[in-house]
Each structure stands twice: as structure tokens, then as C-alpha cells.
């Protein structure tokens, strides 16, 4: 097995790196004027500016030009990049789901512009706008190969507005050059743009992207040439203070009180490629609560990071290892801890700093050090959390990465055992991305160190995939030693060897109804080395998918599953009699899912599973219903229901998670949302109502009301009201 594994690794380094020639380009002219950003292209320089045009269809086909023209013009000054858009369609029924910033592009008419400022095909900045002048910005990492490298939590100051003229609209955008990172003296950026035209049900791109590839893949880009070299970036110092007041009552502990918290962040630019983030007494409480997830597995569920301090260049820290099984760094670990009863509670962060970005064209650096506070009553130590990451570009779009993580108690505590005084992890990753993105892969080796424990403790993995229009394949091998530990990571379980394979055949019929259909075989097998390599898990999934011309989707799947429970387990999490450990379970299920066209005023997505579940049966429904009252309101009803029937004496259960949400956008600066989450598995009915006033760019006033009840006896659990003020000040 060892020889086969290293042969697989060698293959990652020897994949032919096919070339992708950039055939499209345009010149960005230099101007000295300062335009009025009102969406009207009436300045004289727009008439002579060169344009990016002739968009190619991506959907429903990728072989013809887009039905309706799109034109992008750009000019620049010493301080700003100015963009003028002219976007035509079949009529004046423009769709936008909301007036709130950071909209989801695919749910409305929109334009997105992607800038690869270091010409490396790995990282990029995205700026988007729609017919109503609503804006969004995104950081792209990992070559744009999947949604994990698409971070829309990033915020930066820029201006933009649109003007609708019946069957077309125009947009103006003014993006400070300080919003980008780039090499001083640069004369060329790689550029791509993609458009969603919901009136014609069409998706298109400036540079053709083959179907089967991710729409925002950085392998497919043209060039934008600057008339004269770019100067040195003069990014101002940004100070972001906050004040958060809270009044709360905990009905379980029978205590109440109020508190005021003051702190802030600073953002400092170092050269043209590096960011220094400093935080003092940060408020990492989210004004938007996490979505509750029904968990029927034995493993922890990961949730996305929303805290602004961790967003910039987050891929430098969080993309090591395997995201599902062996991620050595997961930023949400910082700022939380377990009390003496094993409950997860907030662990106050005293402060920290974070340095990240480009050292030059080929090297990137990431470093942070964050100090958390002690909580002696709950036996929580003060810890220093530090990470160093280095990335070196190799070949056309691949890279080699190294990291070191150290979590260490700040002083000696009676309640901290010797083996928990520190945890260190050292690792090396190689990420493969061929120039045309047909081949993607990864190889990694990580090792952890604890006091008096330096032998073994490895996490090793390799994967390789090939993407094409007609056939996709993927293979993944993971080994995690039973003593491997990463206190700041997301490691679902240790002591495993896991093998994954995927084989998918895609067909593209000439049909007015069906756009494509596919069949996928997806086997997963897990062995436990410490149990003499006993097979403990195996899933074999066969799925057929239909993609329709109106962008709705239908899939039908069959799963054959085997699970060997080493320890006893209650899948209902109702504290009933658990299923016995040291026993194997074979069970099959069928799965049906459907997603309607999200363009419709009323849309739907649903999934249902029926079959065996361990030694019993399961019937589940997971559905979401969307009602849009354009562009002011969206009402969502999410329902998750699981009926688990196990034989006596094991528990059966009807598990409900119902989550209605109402979002109102009164204007581009005033928003109100209310989310209600009822979960009988969590024994909680939660209400989160939030009013947000964006009184200045990236500056907000929040009023947030939270209320929680026990559902079994319907009694109050916890209640709070927050008033939070944040202000972004450039100096």
C-alpha cells in the first residue's frame, strides 16, 4: 500500500500542464478627470475607452455568443479604476432578490468582474453590481475551482450605481486602487467577467468557460493592459471601532444583567501586497445567528467563519489538508472553549494581530498571534494561538505550502494536565491545478506534537481529479493517526484510512427540455488501523441527475451503507437506549431531490430519503420554499423532518427543524430580518430579529433581539437585546 500511495503522489507532480492561451485583451486608458458615479455614462472619456465585449454563452450551451450584448469599458486615474457597463436584454423585467449588499449573483440579473492582479491564476478580487446599483465584493482563492474558495464575507469601500433604460441598463463603478493588491509598476492584470441574464435564462462570460468547469475558474481569463504602469498603492490606515451594549437574562441560571463592550480593529497596508490586521478586545459575537443543523451522524458539524478579522487571505490559513476530514486550522476554534460541564462557551479574546498577503509574484505569507483570556471558574486557560504559513507558486497555477501552528497555555494552571499544556502542528501541502484546470489535486503531510509525545502523530492525504465536459473522475486517500491532534483544527475523527472515488459520465442531448444528464458512482470506505485495519464504514452511492433548460434540477440516488459501531450510539440524540457498540449494520436507502428555477417569484428545493437506518427505518424530508416580492422582500420557509423508527428498546423519534425567515430591504442602507428556528432535537425555539442601518460605507448600527425557549415544556431559556455600533474610518 505504501508504494501505491507514493506512486499516486508522484503522479500529482507529473500531470501534463496543458496550456490555455489568452486570446482576448483590451487597453485601460489613463485619465485625469474624476467622474460622477451615478450610473450614467455621460463623461466624454467613455466614448473613446476600449471595451471588453462579445460575451460567450456558458448556459444553456458554451458554443455560441450570448444572445444580448454586454459591454465593459475601463479607465483609470492615479487613485481609482473606473468601470462603465452597458448591459442589454430582451425586456425591462429586471430581477433582483434584494437591495442588500453582497447579494447572491445567480438569483438575479447581475454583472461580476474578476481581477487577477498578480497574474497567478490562484487568487483574485471580484466586484459585482446589478441593475439597481446594489454592490457586492468577493475574495477568490484556490484558483476558483469550487465554492470553498469563494469568500463573500470580505468587505471593502468602493462606489457604484446603475441606471435602467427599459431593455438595458448602464452601471458606473469607482474602485480605489487601494482596494486591490498588486505589484508596483504592473502593466497587466488578468480579467474575466460573467453575467446572469434572468430574462433570457442565460449565463455568459467574456472569456469562454467550458461547461463542466466552475463559472469563476481563474484558468479562463483574458488580459487588461494599463496605458502606463501602476504606481505604489497608498492604502490609508483603517480604524474600525465598535461599541456593543447588551441586556440579557439567563432563565436557566436565573441571572440577568447588562454590559457595554468597547474595542476595535485596525487595518494597515504594508507595501502593495501585505495586510496587517490588529484587533483589541474584539467583539466576535455574531449579529446574525448560525443556522441550526439536524445532526444524525456521530461527528461534529463545521459552520462557516463570518468574523471579519479572519477573512482577508483566509485561504492562506484554512485550506491545508482535507476540508472534510483533516483540516489542521479552523478559525472558529479561537474564541470558544468548553466549561467544566463540557458545554461550549465564549472565550474572550484579549487581542491579536494578523499579517497576510503577497511578498512577490511567487510567494505569499500568513502569520497571526491571538491571545485568549483565562476563565478560572470554568477551568479555561489563557492561551496564545499562533500560526505561520508560507506559499510558493510552482508551474502555472500550482503551489507548495508550509505551516506551523502553536497553541500554548500562557502560564501554569492546576487544572491543565501536562499533555494539554501545548499543541503544535507542522505541515507541508502541494496543491495541483493545471493551466486549463482539467487536473486538480493535493498532497499533504502533517505532524502534531504534544508534551512528551513526538512519535507518529501523522495526518497524510492525497487526491487527484480530472474535470471535463463528458467525464469527471476523482480519487482521495486519507490517513490520520490515532494520536494526531490539532486543537485549532477540524478533525472529525482519528485512527482512519479513508478511500474515496468518484466516476461521473455526463451527456449533453440536443433537447429543448433537458440541458444535460449524468450518472455518478461514488464509493467511500474507511478502515481503522488500530483495529487491525477493520473496515468500519462503507458507502456506495449511485446517482442519476437531470439538468433542465430552465435551470431546474432533478436527481435520484441509491445508497448501500455499512457502519460498524465501535462505541454505542444514539442517532436520535434523545438520551434513549443507544445502539450497542462492537456491532455492524447494513442498510440501504433511496434519495430523490428537486430544485426549481430560482428566477421564479415562488421557487422550491426539496430532498427526501426513504430506507433502512441502522437496525430500523428512516423517512426524511429537507425542503425550502422561497417567496420573493421584488426587490423589497424575501420570505423563506425551511423544513427538515426525520422520522426514525428503531426496534425496541432503542428510541424512535420524529425530529423537526422548522426555520421561517423574513428579510425586508427598505432601501440600500436599511434592512430588517427575522429568523425563527424550532428544533426539538436541540430542545430550542430561537428568535433572532435584526435591524441594520448602514449609515456610512461599511459602517453600521445594529439592533438585535434574541429570544430562546425550551420546546418540551415551552418555558423561557435566554433573552437578550443588543445595540451595536461600528464605524469604518480611513485616516
SULUR-V198507 format. One record per residue. N is the residue number from 1. RES is the residue in one small letter. PHI is phi as a letter, one per 30 degrees, with the letter a starting at -180 (* if undefined). Layout:
n=N res=RES phi=PHI
n=N res=RES phi=PHI
This chain:
n=1 res=x phi=*
n=2 res=x phi=d
n=3 res=x phi=d
n=4 res=x phi=d
n=5 res=x phi=d
n=6 res=x phi=d
n=7 res=x phi=d
n=8 res=x phi=d
n=9 res=x phi=d
n=10 res=x phi=e
n=11 res=x phi=d
n=12 res=x phi=e
n=13 res=x phi=d
n=14 res=x phi=c
n=15 res=x phi=d
n=16 res=x phi=e
n=17 res=x phi=c
n=18 res=x phi=d
n=19 res=x phi=c
n=20 res=x phi=b
n=21 res=x phi=d
n=22 res=x phi=d
n=23 res=x phi=c
n=24 res=x phi=c
n=25 res=x phi=a
n=26 res=x phi=a
n=27 res=x phi=c
n=28 res=x phi=c
n=29 res=x phi=d
n=30 res=x phi=d
n=31 res=x phi=b
n=32 res=x phi=c
n=33 res=x phi=d
n=34 res=x phi=b
n=35 res=x phi=d
n=36 res=x phi=d
n=37 res=x phi=d
n=38 res=x phi=b
n=39 res=x phi=i
n=40 res=x phi=c
n=41 res=x phi=d
n=42 res=x phi=c
n=43 res=x phi=d
n=44 res=x phi=d
n=45 res=x phi=d
n=46 res=x phi=d
n=47 res=x phi=d
n=48 res=x phi=c
n=49 res=x phi=d
n=50 res=x phi=d
n=51 res=x phi=b
n=52 res=x phi=c
n=53 res=x phi=b
n=54 res=x phi=h
n=55 res=x phi=d
n=56 res=x phi=c
n=57 res=x phi=d
n=58 res=x phi=c
n=59 res=x phi=b
n=60 res=x phi=d
n=61 res=x phi=b
n=62 res=x phi=c
n=63 res=x phi=c
n=64 res=x phi=b
n=65 res=x phi=d
n=66 res=x phi=d
n=67 res=x phi=d
n=68 res=x phi=b
n=69 res=x phi=d
n=70 res=x phi=b
n=71 res=x phi=b
n=72 res=x phi=c
n=73 res=x phi=c
n=74 res=x phi=b
n=75 res=x phi=b
n=76 res=x phi=b
n=77 res=x phi=c
n=78 res=x phi=d
n=79 res=x phi=c
n=80 res=x phi=b
n=81 res=x phi=c
n=82 res=x phi=c
n=83 res=x phi=b
n=84 res=x phi=c
n=85 res=x phi=c
n=86 res=x phi=b
n=87 res=x phi=b
n=88 res=x phi=c
n=89 res=x phi=b
n=90 res=x phi=d
n=91 res=x phi=a
n=92 res=x phi=c
n=93 res=x phi=c
n=94 res=x phi=d
n=95 res=x phi=c
n=96 res=x phi=b
n=97 res=x phi=d
n=98 res=x phi=a
n=99 res=x phi=c
n=100 res=x phi=d
n=101 res=x phi=d
n=102 res=x phi=i
n=103 res=x phi=d
n=104 res=x phi=d
n=105 res=x phi=d
n=106 res=x phi=d
n=107 res=x phi=c
n=108 res=x phi=a
n=109 res=x phi=d
n=110 res=x phi=a
n=111 res=x phi=b
n=112 res=x phi=b
n=113 res=x phi=b
n=114 res=x phi=c
n=115 res=x phi=b
n=116 res=x phi=c
n=117 res=x phi=d
n=118 res=x phi=c
n=119 res=x phi=h
n=120 res=x phi=c
n=121 res=x phi=i
n=122 res=x phi=c
n=123 res=x phi=b
n=124 res=x phi=a
n=125 res=x phi=c
n=126 res=x phi=b
n=127 res=x phi=b
n=128 res=x phi=b
n=129 res=x phi=a
n=130 res=x phi=b
n=131 res=x phi=d
n=132 res=x phi=c
n=133 res=x phi=i
n=134 res=x phi=d
n=135 res=x phi=c
n=136 res=x phi=a
n=137 res=x phi=b
n=138 res=x phi=b
n=139 res=x phi=c
n=140 res=x phi=c
n=141 res=x phi=b
n=142 res=x phi=i
n=143 res=x phi=i
n=144 res=x phi=i
n=145 res=x phi=d
n=146 res=x phi=a
n=147 res=x phi=d
n=148 res=x phi=d
n=149 res=x phi=c
n=150 res=x phi=b
n=151 res=x phi=c
n=152 res=x phi=c
n=153 res=x phi=d
n=154 res=x phi=d
n=155 res=x phi=b
n=156 res=x phi=a
n=157 res=x phi=d
n=158 res=x phi=a
n=159 res=x phi=c
n=160 res=x phi=a
n=161 res=x phi=a
n=162 res=x phi=b
n=163 res=x phi=b
n=164 res=x phi=c
n=165 res=x phi=b
n=166 res=x phi=i
n=167 res=x phi=d
n=168 res=x phi=a
n=169 res=x phi=b
n=170 res=x phi=b
n=171 res=x phi=b
n=172 res=x phi=b
n=173 res=x phi=b
n=174 res=x phi=b
n=175 res=x phi=c
n=176 res=x phi=e
n=177 res=x phi=d
n=178 res=x phi=d
n=179 res=x phi=d
n=180 res=x phi=c
n=181 res=x phi=c
n=182 res=x phi=a
n=183 res=x phi=d
n=184 res=x phi=d
n=185 res=x phi=i
n=186 res=x phi=d
n=187 res=x phi=c
n=188 res=x phi=b
n=189 res=x phi=c
n=190 res=x phi=d
n=191 res=x phi=b
n=192 res=x phi=b
n=193 res=x phi=b
n=194 res=x phi=b
n=195 res=x phi=b
n=196 res=x phi=c
n=197 res=x phi=c
n=198 res=x phi=d
n=199 res=x phi=d
n=200 res=x phi=c
n=201 res=x phi=h
n=202 res=x phi=b
n=203 res=x phi=c
n=204 res=x phi=b
n=205 res=x phi=b
n=206 res=x phi=d
n=207 res=x phi=c
n=208 res=x phi=e
n=209 res=x phi=c
n=210 res=x phi=d
n=211 res=x phi=d
n=212 res=x phi=j
n=213 res=x phi=d
n=214 res=x phi=d
n=215 res=x phi=e
n=216 res=x phi=c
n=217 res=x phi=e
n=218 res=x phi=d
n=219 res=x phi=d
n=220 res=x phi=b
n=221 res=x phi=b
n=222 res=x phi=c
n=223 res=x phi=b
n=224 res=x phi=c
n=225 res=x phi=c
n=226 res=x phi=d
n=227 res=x phi=d
n=228 res=x phi=b
n=229 res=x phi=e
n=230 res=x phi=d
n=231 res=x phi=d
n=232 res=x phi=d
n=233 res=x phi=d
n=234 res=x phi=c
n=235 res=x phi=d
n=236 res=x phi=d
n=237 res=x phi=d
n=238 res=x phi=c
n=239 res=x phi=c
n=240 res=x phi=b
n=241 res=x phi=d
n=242 res=x phi=b
n=243 res=x phi=b
n=244 res=x phi=b
n=245 res=x phi=c
n=246 res=x phi=b
n=247 res=x phi=c
n=248 res=x phi=b
n=249 res=x phi=b
n=250 res=x phi=c
n=251 res=x phi=d
n=252 res=x phi=d
n=253 res=x phi=d
n=254 res=x phi=h
n=255 res=x phi=b
n=256 res=x phi=b
n=257 res=x phi=l
n=258 res=x phi=b
n=259 res=x phi=a
n=260 res=x phi=b
n=261 res=x phi=b
n=262 res=x phi=b
n=263 res=x phi=a
n=264 res=x phi=l
n=265 res=x phi=b
n=266 res=x phi=b
n=267 res=x phi=c
n=268 res=x phi=b
n=269 res=x phi=d
n=270 res=x phi=c
n=271 res=x phi=i
n=272 res=x phi=c
n=273 res=x phi=b
n=274 res=x phi=c
n=275 res=x phi=c
n=276 res=x phi=c
n=277 res=x phi=c
n=278 res=x phi=b
n=279 res=x phi=b
n=280 res=x phi=b
n=281 res=x phi=h
n=282 res=x phi=d
n=283 res=x phi=c
n=284 res=x phi=c
n=285 res=x phi=d
n=286 res=x phi=d
n=287 res=x phi=d
n=288 res=x phi=c
n=289 res=x phi=d
n=290 res=x phi=d
n=291 res=x phi=d
n=292 res=x phi=d
n=293 res=x phi=b
n=294 res=x phi=d
n=295 res=x phi=c
n=296 res=x phi=c
n=297 res=x phi=c
n=298 res=x phi=d
n=299 res=x phi=c
n=300 res=x phi=d
n=301 res=x phi=c
n=302 res=x phi=c
n=303 res=x phi=b
n=304 res=x phi=d
n=305 res=x phi=d
n=306 res=x phi=c
n=307 res=x phi=d
n=308 res=x phi=e
n=309 res=x phi=e
n=310 res=x phi=c
n=311 res=x phi=d
n=312 res=x phi=e
n=313 res=x phi=h
n=314 res=x phi=d
n=315 res=x phi=d
n=316 res=x phi=d
n=317 res=x phi=c
n=318 res=x phi=c
n=319 res=x phi=c
n=320 res=x phi=d
n=321 res=x phi=i
n=322 res=x phi=c
n=323 res=x phi=d
n=324 res=x phi=d
n=325 res=x phi=c
n=326 res=x phi=b
n=327 res=x phi=c
n=328 res=x phi=d
n=329 res=x phi=b
n=330 res=x phi=b
n=331 res=x phi=d
n=332 res=x phi=d
n=333 res=x phi=d
n=334 res=x phi=d
n=335 res=x phi=j
n=336 res=x phi=b
n=337 res=x phi=a
n=338 res=x phi=c
n=339 res=x phi=d
n=340 res=x phi=d
n=341 res=x phi=c
n=342 res=x phi=i
n=343 res=x phi=d
n=344 res=x phi=d
n=345 res=x phi=b
n=346 res=x phi=d
n=347 res=x phi=c
n=348 res=x phi=e
n=349 res=x phi=c
n=350 res=x phi=d
n=351 res=x phi=l
n=352 res=x phi=a
n=353 res=x phi=b
n=354 res=x phi=b
n=355 res=x phi=c
n=356 res=x phi=a
n=357 res=x phi=k
n=358 res=x phi=c
n=359 res=x phi=d
n=360 res=x phi=a
n=361 res=x phi=e
n=362 res=x phi=c
n=363 res=x phi=c
n=364 res=x phi=b
n=365 res=x phi=b
n=366 res=x phi=b
n=367 res=x phi=a
n=368 res=x phi=b
n=369 res=x phi=b
n=370 res=x phi=b
n=371 res=x phi=c
n=372 res=x phi=c
n=373 res=x phi=d
n=374 res=x phi=d
n=375 res=x phi=b
n=376 res=x phi=d
n=377 res=x phi=e
n=378 res=x phi=c
n=379 res=x phi=h
n=380 res=x phi=c
n=381 res=x phi=d
n=382 res=x phi=d
n=383 res=x phi=b
n=384 res=x phi=c
n=385 res=x phi=c
n=386 res=x phi=b
n=387 res=x phi=b
n=388 res=x phi=b
n=389 res=x phi=b
n=390 res=x phi=b
n=391 res=x phi=b
n=392 res=x phi=b
n=393 res=x phi=d
n=394 res=x phi=b
n=395 res=x phi=h
n=396 res=x phi=d
n=397 res=x phi=b
n=398 res=x phi=c
n=399 res=x phi=a
n=400 res=x phi=c
n=401 res=x phi=b
n=402 res=x phi=b
n=403 res=x phi=b
n=404 res=x phi=b
n=405 res=x phi=c
n=406 res=x phi=b
n=407 res=x phi=c
n=408 res=x phi=b
n=409 res=x phi=d
n=410 res=x phi=d
n=411 res=x phi=a
n=412 res=x phi=d
n=413 res=x phi=b
n=414 res=x phi=d
n=415 res=x phi=c
n=416 res=x phi=c
n=417 res=x phi=d
n=418 res=x phi=e
n=419 res=x phi=d
n=420 res=x phi=c
n=421 res=x phi=d
n=422 res=x phi=a
n=423 res=x phi=b
n=424 res=x phi=b
n=425 res=x phi=b
n=426 res=x phi=b
n=427 res=x phi=a
n=428 res=x phi=b
n=429 res=x phi=b
n=430 res=x phi=b
n=431 res=x phi=c
n=432 res=x phi=c
n=433 res=x phi=b
n=434 res=x phi=d
n=435 res=x phi=d
n=436 res=x phi=c
n=437 res=x phi=i
n=438 res=x phi=d
n=439 res=x phi=c
n=440 res=x phi=b
n=441 res=x phi=a
n=442 res=x phi=a
n=443 res=x phi=b
n=444 res=x phi=b
n=445 res=x phi=b
n=446 res=x phi=b
n=447 res=x phi=b
n=448 res=x phi=c
n=449 res=x phi=b
n=450 res=x phi=b
n=451 res=x phi=e
n=452 res=x phi=i
n=453 res=x phi=b
n=454 res=x phi=c
n=455 res=x phi=c
n=456 res=x phi=i
n=457 res=x phi=h
n=458 res=x phi=c
n=459 res=x phi=b
n=460 res=x phi=b
n=461 res=x phi=a
n=462 res=x phi=a
n=463 res=x phi=b
n=464 res=x phi=a
n=465 res=x phi=b
n=466 res=x phi=b
n=467 res=x phi=c
n=468 res=x phi=b
n=469 res=x phi=d
n=470 res=x phi=c
n=471 res=x phi=b
n=472 res=x phi=b
n=473 res=x phi=b
n=474 res=x phi=a
n=475 res=x phi=b
n=476 res=x phi=b
n=477 res=x phi=b
n=478 res=x phi=b
n=479 res=x phi=b
n=480 res=x phi=b
n=481 res=x phi=d
n=482 res=x phi=d
n=483 res=x phi=c
n=484 res=x phi=d
n=485 res=x phi=b
n=486 res=x phi=b
n=487 res=x phi=d
n=488 res=x phi=c
n=489 res=x phi=c
n=490 res=x phi=c
n=491 res=x phi=c
n=492 res=x phi=d
n=493 res=x phi=a
n=494 res=x phi=c
n=495 res=x phi=i
n=496 res=x phi=b
n=497 res=x phi=b
n=498 res=x phi=b
n=499 res=x phi=b
n=500 res=x phi=b
n=501 res=x phi=b
n=502 res=x phi=b
n=503 res=x phi=b
n=504 res=x phi=b
n=505 res=x phi=c
n=506 res=x phi=c
n=507 res=x phi=c
n=508 res=x phi=b
n=509 res=x phi=d
n=510 res=x phi=d
n=511 res=x phi=b
n=512 res=x phi=d
n=513 res=x phi=c
n=514 res=x phi=c
n=515 res=x phi=d
n=516 res=x phi=a
n=517 res=x phi=b
n=518 res=x phi=b
n=519 res=x phi=b
n=520 res=x phi=b
n=521 res=x phi=c
n=522 res=x phi=b
n=523 res=x phi=d
n=524 res=x phi=b
n=525 res=x phi=b
n=526 res=x phi=b
n=527 res=x phi=c
n=528 res=x phi=c
n=529 res=x phi=e
n=530 res=x phi=d
n=531 res=x phi=c
n=532 res=x phi=i
n=533 res=x phi=h
n=534 res=x phi=d
n=535 res=x phi=d
n=536 res=x phi=c
n=537 res=x phi=b
n=538 res=x phi=a
n=539 res=x phi=b
n=540 res=x phi=b
n=541 res=x phi=c
n=542 res=x phi=b
n=543 res=x phi=b
n=544 res=x phi=c
n=545 res=x phi=b
n=546 res=x phi=b
n=547 res=x phi=c
n=548 res=x phi=c
n=549 res=x phi=d
n=550 res=x phi=d
n=551 res=x phi=i
n=552 res=x phi=d
n=553 res=x phi=b
n=554 res=x phi=b
n=555 res=x phi=b
n=556 res=x phi=b
n=557 res=x phi=b
n=558 res=x phi=b
n=559 res=x phi=b
n=560 res=x phi=c
n=561 res=x phi=b
n=562 res=x phi=b
n=563 res=x phi=b
n=564 res=x phi=c
n=565 res=x phi=d
n=566 res=x phi=d
n=567 res=x phi=c
n=568 res=x phi=d
n=569 res=x phi=a
n=570 res=x phi=c
n=571 res=x phi=d
n=572 res=x phi=d
n=573 res=x phi=h
n=574 res=x phi=c
n=575 res=x phi=i
n=576 res=x phi=d
n=577 res=x phi=d
n=578 res=x phi=d
n=579 res=x phi=d
n=580 res=x phi=d
n=581 res=x phi=d
n=582 res=x phi=h
n=583 res=x phi=b
n=584 res=x phi=c
n=585 res=x phi=b
n=586 res=x phi=c
n=587 res=x phi=a
n=588 res=x phi=c
n=589 res=x phi=a
n=590 res=x phi=c
n=591 res=x phi=b
n=592 res=x phi=b
n=593 res=x phi=b
n=594 res=x phi=b
n=595 res=x phi=b
n=596 res=x phi=d
n=597 res=x phi=d
n=598 res=x phi=d
n=599 res=x phi=d
n=600 res=x phi=d
n=601 res=x phi=e
n=602 res=x phi=c
n=603 res=x phi=b
n=604 res=x phi=a
n=605 res=x phi=b
n=606 res=x phi=a
n=607 res=x phi=b
n=608 res=x phi=b
n=609 res=x phi=b
n=610 res=x phi=b
n=611 res=x phi=l
n=612 res=x phi=d
n=613 res=x phi=b
n=614 res=x phi=h
n=615 res=x phi=c
n=616 res=x phi=b
n=617 res=x phi=b
n=618 res=x phi=b
n=619 res=x phi=b
n=620 res=x phi=b
n=621 res=x phi=b
n=622 res=x phi=b
n=623 res=x phi=b
n=624 res=x phi=b
n=625 res=x phi=c
n=626 res=x phi=c
n=627 res=x phi=c
n=628 res=x phi=c
n=629 res=x phi=c
n=630 res=x phi=d
n=631 res=x phi=c
n=632 res=x phi=c
n=633 res=x phi=b
n=634 res=x phi=b
n=635 res=x phi=c
n=636 res=x phi=b
n=637 res=x phi=b
n=638 res=x phi=c
n=639 res=x phi=b
n=640 res=x phi=b
n=641 res=x phi=b
n=642 res=x phi=b
n=643 res=x phi=c
n=644 res=x phi=c
n=645 res=x phi=c
n=646 res=x phi=c
n=647 res=x phi=d
n=648 res=x phi=d
n=649 res=x phi=c
n=650 res=x phi=d
n=651 res=x phi=d
n=652 res=x phi=c
n=653 res=x phi=a
n=654 res=x phi=c
n=655 res=x phi=c
n=656 res=x phi=c
n=657 res=x phi=b
n=658 res=x phi=c
n=659 res=x phi=b
n=660 res=x phi=d
n=661 res=x phi=b
n=662 res=x phi=c
n=663 res=x phi=b
n=664 res=x phi=c
n=665 res=x phi=c
n=666 res=x phi=d
n=667 res=x phi=a
n=668 res=x phi=d
n=669 res=x phi=b
n=670 res=x phi=b
n=671 res=x phi=b
n=672 res=x phi=b
n=673 res=x phi=b
n=674 res=x phi=b
n=675 res=x phi=c
n=676 res=x phi=c
n=677 res=x phi=b
n=678 res=x phi=c
n=679 res=x phi=b
n=680 res=x phi=d
n=681 res=x phi=d
n=682 res=x phi=d
n=683 res=x phi=h
n=684 res=x phi=b
n=685 res=x phi=c
n=686 res=x phi=c
n=687 res=x phi=b
n=688 res=x phi=b
n=689 res=x phi=b
n=690 res=x phi=b
n=691 res=x phi=c
n=692 res=x phi=b
n=693 res=x phi=c
n=694 res=x phi=d
n=695 res=x phi=d
n=696 res=x phi=a
n=697 res=x phi=e
n=698 res=x phi=h
n=699 res=x phi=b
n=700 res=x phi=b
n=701 res=x phi=b
n=702 res=x phi=c
n=703 res=x phi=b
n=704 res=x phi=b
n=705 res=x phi=c
n=706 res=x phi=b
n=707 res=x phi=b
n=708 res=x phi=b
n=709 res=x phi=b
n=710 res=x phi=d
n=711 res=x phi=c
n=712 res=x phi=d
n=713 res=x phi=c
n=714 res=x phi=h
n=715 res=x phi=b
n=716 res=x phi=d
n=717 res=x phi=c
n=718 res=x phi=a
n=719 res=x phi=b
n=720 res=x phi=a
n=721 res=x phi=b
n=722 res=x phi=c
n=723 res=x phi=b
n=724 res=x phi=b
n=725 res=x phi=b
n=726 res=x phi=b
n=727 res=x phi=b
n=728 res=x phi=c
n=729 res=x phi=c
n=730 res=x phi=c
n=731 res=x phi=c
